[in-house]
Structure formats: C-alpha cells, structure tokens
Amino acid sequence: MEINIKTLTPLWTGGVEAGKCDRIHETGILGSVRWWMEVLVRGMGGNACDPTEQKCSYKTGLCEVCKIFGAEGQKRRFRLEVVQDNTEPDTAVTSTLQAERSNTKQGKPPTWYFPKDLKDKPRSKTFTIRIQSLDPKFKPEVIGGLIQFIADWSALGARPQMGFGVIQVEGSHINTQALCDWLKELNETPRSRSRATRTASASADSVPSSLRSSSRVRTLDLPTRSSRQLPTTRSSS
C-alpha cells in the first residue's frame, strides 16, 4: 500500500550526518512508528521490550513489537520505503529556536539549534511512502493504520515537543480496523490478559478511549486533530 503524506509542520528525520536532514529518511520514520506501536501494545497490556534495558532476540524471546519490527535473528515483517519525496527545506526554520517558557534551573528559555545551511534544514510539503508485507501472515494495513493514528493524534519523526512532525494523510482516511484487530489479538492471549489485569489502571490512561472498551478492543474510530494544541516556538532575536 502507498500513503501520501503532507507535512503540516516541519518534519525532522535526521540524516547521514548528525544534525542534518538532507531528505526524508526511512529510519527516522520507522523509529517514530515503532515508538508509537510500543505505546499502544503496552497500553493494551501486551509485551513490549525496552531496548535501553533489555533487547529481544530470536534465541531469548521476542516481544510483540519486535516480532513485527525485527530484532537480533528476526527480520522485520514489512518494508517501508519513501518512493517519492517532494519535500523541501523549510525556510521558516531559523538556525536557533527558543520556547516561550523559562528553564527554572537556568532562568532562560530552552533553546534548540538547527543547521544554518538551507539544504540541511527540516523538511516540508509532501512525500509518499510504500508499505509492503514481507510475511504472508502480516497485513501491511496494520502499519498503515498506525500511520493514520499518528496523523490524528501525534507527530512523526523527531522533536515533536517543538511542534515538529504534524502530518496529514492525503486522500481517503486509512481504515484502522487492521490495527484494531491486531491489538485485539494481543489482548486475547493468556499472557496479555494476565499482564492487562496487573496494569489495568495504567492502560486506561495510555490510549484514547476509542482504542479500548471494558475488556477488549472493539473499534478504532479515531477523531481528527482539530482539538489539539501544538507547542509554540519563536525565533531568537
């Protein structure tokens, strides 16, 4: 499946050189998508490893997220690639940005720095990604639904705290039922049910109400981002 994406705020996916974004990089998108999959899996009582503490492997066992995104000895079950990149460096992003709040410890606003060269700045406009299944048992629509979830609720790429990465899926709204069904299957496994019982209160606050019911996932009818408030940044003088 192919998804056309329009940036509503600049998108930062990093690049080959640190601190530069020469184009839309798949690795930056995959990292963001995986992070949100971990959030949803944990929110539904499933098992998602923390790579900073314990890494999954085929020999020692795989969490539900690593079964899809891959780990040591386990290939990713899908391919995500940017097939058309019409983005351009965003000229509105200056080399220094300051938040409209003060750092209580230092008494000055937090500051972020970006490349001075135009070609290395965060990207804006449109691009197209293609998602292909590498496993007959895995539906690419699961990842497509997750992209729609991110478009409706969150941000793609790095530095979302600055308002970066807000996107819009162009064309028809992606059907998120495949994602819903996959989460429901996790919730129905004995291991997940046991974990969900221990973390019921945390799960209730981890995902929107449209992703949960009293005990099982039933629907994934996600609203749009019309009510969301984005962080405000201003250029330093």
C-alpha positions, -999 to +999 in steps of 0.1 A: +000+000+000+011+036-007+004+066+016+006+102+005+016+124+034+015+162+037+035+179+064+016+205+085+047+214+104+083+208+095+095+172+096+128+161+110+140+126+103+178+132+107+203+122+081+236+105+074+254+134+091+244+143+127+223+174+130+214+175+093+182+165+074+191+163+037+159+143+028+132+122+043+149+092+058+130+059+063+149+052+095+135+083+112+100+073+102+105+037+114+118+048+147+088+070+153+063+044+141+079+017+163+078+040+194+040+045+190+034+008+184+052+002+217+029+027+234-003+010+221+009-025+229+018-016+265-015+003+268-034-028+258-015-049+283+008-065+257+045-072+260+069-046+245+106-046+255+126-015+265+157-016+242+176+006+267+173-021+294+167-054+276+169-063+239+149-090+224+165-117+202+152-148+184+171-171+208+160-155+241+125-145+230+107-117+212+082-092+224+051-084+203+067-053+188+100-070+179+080-097+162+069-071+137+098-046+137+126-071+139+154-079+164+186-100+166+179-130+145+144-118+135+137-099+102+112-071+101+079-083+087+073-054+065+092-030+043+087+008+045+103+030+018+099+066+006+091+062-031+085+099-038+100+128-019+086+162-029+097+179+003+119+210+005+139+226+033+116+248+054+130+283+051+108+294+081+130+273+105+158+296+117+191+283+130+180+289+166+146+284+182+135+293+217+105+280+236+081+306+252+089+293+287+118+296+311+141+269+323+137+271+361+172+259+367+190+283+344+164+311+343+163+312+305+142+297+278+152+263+263+170+267+230+173+243+200+198+247+172+194+238+136+218+238+106+225+272+090+227+258+055+192+257+039+197+222+024+201+207+058+170+221+075+138+203+084+116+194+055+081+205+045+055+197+017+046+162+006+061+127+002+048+092-004+057+060+014+051+024+004+045-004+029+049-040+017+045-071+037+074-095+039+054-122+057+022-137+042+006-137+077+012-100+083-010-073+069+007-040+058-026-023+068-016-027+104+013-002+098-009+019+076-035+022+104-007+032+127+004+060+103-032+072+104-033+071+142-001+092+143-016+117+119-047+120+140-031+120+175+006+127+175+036+135+153+061+118+131+098+120+134+119+137+160+114+169+181+076+167+184+080+188+216+087+217+193+056+211+172+076+193+145+062+163+126+025+171+125+012+154+093-019+148+073-027+117+052-039+129+018-068+113+001-091+089+019-088+083+056-069+050+062-091+022+076-076+014+110-095-018+115-064-040+108-046-023+136-076-027+159-078-064+151-041-069+157-043-052+191-074-073+199-055-105+192-028-094+216-054-087+243-069-122+238-037-141+245-033-156+281+000-137+286-015-104+276-047-109+297-025-116+327-004-085+321-035-064+314-050-074+347-019-061+366-018-029+346-054-020+341-053+014+356-022+024+336-037+010+304-068+033+308-046+064+306-022+051+279-045+052+249-076+072+237-110+060+247-117+050+211-090+023+214-104+005+244-136-009+259-143-026+293-121-056+285-114-059+248-106-036+218-138-033+197-133-003+174-107+022+163-128+051+152-103+079+156-112+116+155-092+142+138-066+166+154-089+197+153-089+200+191-051+195+196-029+223+208+006+224+194+037+237+212+046+273+203+081+283+194+096+316+184+128+326+168+155+341+190+164+377+182 
